[in-house]
Amino acid sequence: MASKPQESNTFRGGRGRGIGIVTAADSQERSHGQLHIYDGEGKGKSQAALGVVLRTIGLGICEQRRTRVLLLRFLKGPGRAYDEDAAIEALQQGFPHLIDQVRTGRADFFTAEEATKFDALEAKRGWNIAKGAIASALYSVVVLDELNPVLDLGLLPVEDVVTTLGERPEGMEIIVTGRAAPSSLVQVADLHSEMRAHRRPETNGNNMIPSNAISGIEIYTGEGKGKSTSALGKALQAIGRGISQDKSHRVLILQWLKGGSGYTEDAAIAALRESYPHLVDHLRSGRDAIVWRGQQQPIDYVEAERAWEIARAAIASGLYKTVILDELNPSVDLELLPVEPIVQTLLRKPAETEVIITGRCKNPPSYFDLASVHSEMVCHKHYAEQGIDLKRGVDY
């Protein structure tokens, strides 16, 4: 079976029994907020959080809900540029009344032994703001970016953080990111997704050989949550970089295996297109059904090829700063598309074009070797496995 991604659908079943999937339109939405943790050495943690933020805002706009988001960023003081800066700038310009941002800390990397009184005071300042925001219940989503390493450095008492997050308002979603999440925090979390970095060896016997990775090709795969959400974060980054450079950075989002309706990724993309109509193009392909291995239908091949032809032309054209190929991996894994044309297109892509590829994949195809970033989302804990319903704008 090739599944649509976890963040766009509803689980049925639990670990050990196998997980079936129904489309989002058929799911029962939960009302209780959950505590999400994204950690690990791989790329995509802050991007995934921003993807959830965009979905939440998009759903609020489409359904006229009151939604407000707080982005509280630890260890990200002035003096250094971060990947997500541009994405946040795009969010703030597009939706200025829906998102608040606070940055704390210094920009320099430091160890626990090198921590200063200033670092402790900045961590405390950020945490006091977080506690006030959580207690106020004014926010739909609170993102505590890089809180995990703050705790790992010993700059905040873990017990206070665990207690505060455990007593959050009923409907509030809290997303904690960063490497080295403490075990006591993981224990109380409702979702724990690890971004695991894949690094290819660059040796051949005793001879060093250069990697064949191509800059600007990123792959997000695995069973855990965060693949499509990370891709949405990359779309925001591209738009934001264009704004900061006074340029038009166009983005194309192509989605396979996502026909039909019920996907609030559409709401997120619609929100982007509302604020930046000339910068975002979007196409979905596929049936409104699960495609099972061995039960592929002729229309599945036609739809997959239709989207790929558009993708190939778009990448070659150089018109787009970022091209997102969402769920391309399972389409290849199902043999709906051949691998070689994808490899050749990626080898010839313009240097300034970023290509982001997402989706689970049982048998990694050869184009994985071309990626400069390969982050696997590993699911250690998911509230869906406990029978908890998913929530539109956050989970799918």
Summary of the structure (lengths in Angstrom):
residues: 396
radius of gyration: 20.5
end to end distance: 19.6
largest distance: 64.9
contacts: 1381
relative contact order: 0.20
helix: 39%
strand: 22%
